[in-house]
Amino acid sequence: MMATEIVLPAVGEPETLEVRQRELPEPIKGEVMIRVEATGVSFAEQSMRRGRYPGQPAFPFVPGYDLVGVVTVLGPTVTSVTVGQRVAAVTKIGGWADYAILPAADLVPVPDGLDAAAAETAVVNGVTAWQMLHGLARVRSGRTILVHGASGGVGVLLVQLARVAGVRVIGTASSSKQNVVRALGAEPLDYRSGDIVAQVRALAPDGVDAVFDHVGGPGLNDSWRMLTPDGTLVCYGVASELDTQSSLWGTMLKTLARVYLWNVLPNGRHAYFYNLWGGKMLRPRTFRHKLRTALTQVFALLAQGRIQAQIARRLPLERAAEALRLAKSGTVSGKVVLVPGLA
């Protein structure tokens, strides 16, 4: 089987991406071959092309953090999925291709009738949002949270999952995306128009019960200040450092140190740094179980129409460079999806 892949050859701009052909081997024991129907563009790929994503492989490699596709070939001993079944997977790399070989144990069934691109928007983003909201913050119905970047790929799911759970949501976004955030059921705030702490306090005088912050950097202190006395801060990125020359590992260590110090302070608040891959090496079965549980829950809500997929744009796989630029532009809401074979 000849596969078309998008290869990141070295640190560079999106235009350095290359379209290559590669012959795939037959899947071995425990593996399956998948015809990819949709794969996403996320913050991870923006970091990887700069060589600034923790744990990324050496260049060249095929990016692509997640995918949705149809099983075409089963390797020996595989019984958990069937040929023709639509499945999803969090891959970290390798998703930007029209065919892929993956361990069957990493696959999660996609509900019948759910569009592949719609499902794709909820794979890594859905797992992230579900685990942060329900696994870390555990915010109860009637409480209030703040979601930074509420119009982004993770943000739109955080908002919707929280609203399904009966949680009030305040969401930051640029002025051009206020209507998107409002339509999702959140109360929008423009993070560019003055003191964000004061704006949040005007809506929630006693503070918010949880803050979800993907920006990191100095603004993380403000997120901590906006919490109620028993609130929870969940940091899940350092987007503010993406275009800087600072050491990414240094930034990560400073963030982790800050989170640790906040947790040892004599107060009732908590802080977490969310890492989707945490625990995979030590407890792979537990990791897979938690990921599958989270994604199955999100897929069910999508299939039931209780949450909606936010597709920013569908583009052919070969236009991955354009997709990267579009996702980075800040002009779209939701997730940019690459669709192999799209005309």
C-alpha positions in Angstrom: 0.0 0.0 0.0 1.4 3.4 -1.1 0.6 6.2 1.4 0.7 9.9 0.9 2.3 11.7 3.9 3.0 15.2 4.8 6.6 15.4 6.1 8.1 18.1 8.4 11.8 18.0 7.2 13.3 20.5 9.6 12.5 23.7 11.6 10.9 26.1 9.3 7.8 27.9 8.0 4.7 26.0 6.9 5.9 26.1 3.3 8.8 23.8 4.1 6.3 20.9 4.5 6.8 18.2 1.9 4.3 15.8 0.3 5.9 12.3 0.0 4.9 8.8 -1.0 5.9 5.8 1.1 5.1 2.1 0.9 3.4 0.9 4.0 4.2 -2.6 5.3 1.5 -5.0 6.3 0.3 -4.5 9.9 2.0 -6.9 12.3 0.6 -8.6 15.4 -1.8 -6.2 17.3 -1.8 -3.6 14.5 -4.3 -2.4 11.9 -4.1 -0.4 8.7 -6.4 2.7 8.6 -7.6 4.7 5.7 -7.5 8.2 7.2 -10.7 10.3 6.6 -9.8 13.3 8.7 -6.8 14.6 10.7 -6.5 17.8 12.6 -4.3 20.8 12.9 -3.5 21.7 16.5 -1.2 23.9 18.6 1.2 20.9 18.8 2.1 21.0 15.1 2.7 24.8 15.4 5.2 24.0 18.2 6.8 21.0 16.4 7.6 22.9 13.2 9.6 25.3 15.4 11.3 22.4 17.2 9.7 23.5 20.5 7.3 20.7 21.4 8.5 18.5 24.4 9.3 15.0 23.3 8.9 15.5 19.6 11.0 13.1 17.4 14.0 14.1 15.4 13.4 15.6 11.9 12.2 14.5 9.4 8.8 13.1 10.6 5.1 13.1 9.8 3.1 15.4 12.1 -0.5 14.8 13.0 -1.7 14.5 16.6 -4.9 12.6 16.0 -7.0 11.1 13.2 -10.3 9.5 12.3 -10.5 6.8 9.7 -11.8 3.4 8.6 -10.0 0.1 9.3 -8.9 -1.6 6.1 -6.6 -4.4 7.2 -6.3 -6.3 10.4 -3.0 -7.6 11.7 -2.7 -11.1 13.3 -4.6 -11.6 16.6 -6.6 -8.4 16.3 -10.3 -8.9 17.3 -11.2 -5.6 19.0 -12.1 -3.9 15.7 -13.4 -5.0 12.3 -12.6 -4.1 8.7 -14.8 -1.3 7.7 -15.2 0.1 11.2 -14.7 3.8 11.7 -12.3 4.6 14.6 -10.4 7.4 16.1 -6.9 7.6 17.7 -4.6 10.1 19.4 -1.3 9.6 17.6 0.9 12.5 18.7 2.7 12.2 15.3 1.9 10.4 12.0 -1.7 11.5 11.5 -1.1 13.7 8.4 -1.3 10.8 5.9 -4.0 9.1 3.9 -3.1 5.7 5.4 -1.6 4.8 8.7 -0.7 1.7 10.7 -1.6 1.9 14.4 -1.9 -0.4 17.4 -5.5 -1.7 17.7 -5.3 -1.0 21.5 -5.1 2.7 20.7 -8.3 2.9 18.7 -11.7 4.2 19.9 -14.9 3.4 18.0 -16.7 6.3 16.4 -20.5 6.2 16.7 -22.4 5.3 13.6 -23.7 8.3 11.7 -21.1 10.7 13.1 -19.3 12.6 10.3 -15.5 11.9 10.2 -14.5 15.6 10.3 -16.9 16.3 13.1 -15.5 13.4 15.1 -12.0 14.6 14.4 -12.6 18.0 16.1 -13.3 16.1 19.3 -10.4 13.6 19.5 -7.4 15.2 21.2 -9.4 18.3 22.0 -12.3 16.3 23.4 -10.1 14.1 25.6 -8.2 17.2 26.8 -11.4 19.1 27.7 -13.2 16.2 29.3 -10.2 15.1 31.5 -9.5 18.7 32.6 -13.1 19.5 33.4 -14.2 16.2 35.0 -11.0 14.7 36.0 -9.1 17.6 37.5 -11.4 20.6 38.2 -14.5 18.5 38.9 -16.7 21.6 38.8 -20.3 20.9 40.0 -23.5 22.2 38.5 -24.3 25.8 39.4 -20.6 26.8 39.7 -18.8 29.3 37.4 -15.6 28.8 35.4 -13.4 30.9 33.2 -12.1 29.4 29.9 -9.3 31.3 28.2 -9.4 31.0 24.4 -13.0 30.0 24.4 -13.3 30.0 20.6 -10.3 27.7 20.1 -10.2 24.0 19.4 -10.1 23.0 23.1 -12.0 26.1 24.3 -15.2 25.4 22.3 -15.4 21.9 23.8 -14.7 23.1 27.3 -17.5 25.6 27.0 -20.0 23.1 25.7 -19.1 20.3 28.0 -19.4 22.7 31.0 -22.8 23.9 29.8 -24.0 20.3 29.5 -22.9 19.8 33.1 -24.9 22.9 34.3 -21.8 25.1 34.8 -21.8 28.8 34.1 -19.0 29.8 31.7 -17.1 33.0 31.2 -15.0 32.8 28.0 -12.2 35.1 26.7 -11.9 35.7 23.0 -11.1 38.5 20.6 -13.8 40.9 19.7 -14.4 39.3 16.3 -15.3 36.0 18.0 -17.6 37.2 20.7 -20.7 36.0 18.9 -19.2 32.5 18.5 -18.5 32.3 22.3 -22.0 33.6 23.1 -23.7 31.1 20.8 -21.9 28.3 22.6 -23.6 29.4 25.8 -20.7 31.4 27.5 -20.4 35.0 28.5 -17.7 36.5 26.3 -14.9 38.8 27.4 -12.4 40.6 25.1 -9.0 39.8 26.6 -7.6 42.8 24.7 -9.8 45.4 26.2 -8.4 46.2 29.6 -7.9 44.5 32.9 -9.1 40.9 32.5 -9.2 40.3 36.3 -11.5 43.3 36.8 -13.7 42.2 34.0 -14.1 38.7 35.5 -14.7 40.1 39.0 -17.5 42.3 37.6 -19.2 39.1 36.4 -18.2 36.9 39.3 -17.5 39.1 42.4 -16.5 36.2 44.6 -14.2 34.7 41.9 -14.6 31.7 39.6 -14.5 28.1 40.7 -12.0 27.0 38.0 -9.8 28.7 35.3 -8.6 26.8 32.2 -5.5 28.5 30.9 -3.6 27.5 27.8 -1.6 30.7 27.6 0.8 30.4 30.5 3.4 33.0 31.1 2.9 36.0 33.4 -0.8 35.9 32.9 -1.0 32.6 34.9 -0.7 34.7 38.1 -3.9 36.5 37.1 -5.7 33.2 36.5 -4.7 32.2 40.1 -5.9 35.5 41.5 -9.4 35.1 39.9 -10.2 31.8 41.8 -12.6 31.4 44.7 -11.0 30.4 48.0 -11.5 26.7 47.0 -11.1 27.1 43.2 -8.9 25.2 40.8 -6.5 26.4 38.1 -5.7 24.1 35.2 -2.9 25.1 33.0 -2.5 23.1 29.8 -0.1 25.0 27.7 2.3 27.9 27.3 1.0 29.4 24.1 2.5 32.8 25.1 6.0 31.4 24.6 5.4 29.9 21.1 7.0 32.8 19.1 9.7 33.7 21.7 13.3 32.7 21.8 13.2 31.6 25.4 14.0 28.1 26.4 10.8 26.0 26.2 12.1 23.6 28.8 13.0 26.5 31.1 9.5 27.9 30.7 7.9 24.5 31.4 10.0 24.0 34.5 9.1 27.5 35.8 5.4 26.8 35.2 5.6 23.4 37.0 7.5 25.0 39.9 4.8 27.7 40.2 2.0 25.1 40.2 3.8 23.1 42.9 4.4 26.2 45.1 0.7 27.2 44.8 -0.3 23.7 45.9 1.8 23.8 49.0 0.6 27.2 50.1 -1.8 27.1 53.1 -5.0 27.7 51.2 -7.9 25.7 49.8 -7.1 26.3 46.1 -5.5 23.8 43.8 -3.4 24.1 40.6 -2.6 21.5 38.0 -0.5 21.3 34.8 -2.4 19.0 32.5 -0.4 16.6 30.4 -2.4 14.2 28.2 0.5 11.8 28.1 1.1 11.7 31.8 1.2 8.1 33.1 1.4 6.4 29.7 4.9 4.9 30.2 4.2 3.7 33.7 0.6 2.6 33.4 -0.2 2.2 29.7 -3.5 0.2 30.3 -4.8 2.8 32.7 -3.8 5.6 30.3 -5.7 3.9 27.4 -8.7 3.2 29.6 -9.0 6.9 30.7 -8.5 8.1 27.2 -11.1 5.8 25.8 -13.6 6.6 28.5 -13.2 10.4 27.9 -13.4 10.2 24.2 -16.4 7.8 24.3 -18.3 10.2 26.5 -17.5 13.2 24.1 -18.5 11.2 21.0 -21.8 10.2 22.6 -22.6 13.8 23.3 -21.7 14.7 19.7 -23.8 11.9 18.3 -26.8 13.0 20.5 -26.5 16.6 19.3 -25.9 17.8 22.9 -22.7 19.4 21.7 -21.8 20.6 18.2 -18.5 20.1 16.2 -16.8 23.4 15.5 -15.1 22.9 12.1 -13.1 26.0 11.2 -12.3 24.8 7.7 -11.9 21.5 5.8 -8.8 21.4 3.5 -7.2 18.7 1.4 -4.3 16.9 3.0 -1.9 18.3 0.5 -2.7 21.9 1.6 -1.3 21.3 5.1 0.9 24.4 4.9 -2.2 26.6 4.2 -4.0 24.8 7.1 -1.1 25.6 9.5 -1.2 29.3 8.5 -4.9 29.5 8.8 -5.0 27.9 12.3 -2.2 30.3 13.4 -3.9 33.4 12.0 -6.4 33.8 14.8 -9.2 34.5 12.2 -11.1 31.2 12.6 -12.9 29.5 15.5 -12.8 25.8 16.2 -10.5 23.3 14.5 -9.0 23.2 11.0 -9.4 19.7 9.6 -7.3 18.0 6.8 -9.3 15.6 4.7 -7.3 13.2 2.4 -8.9 12.9 -1.0 -10.8 16.2 -0.7 -10.9 17.9 -4.1 
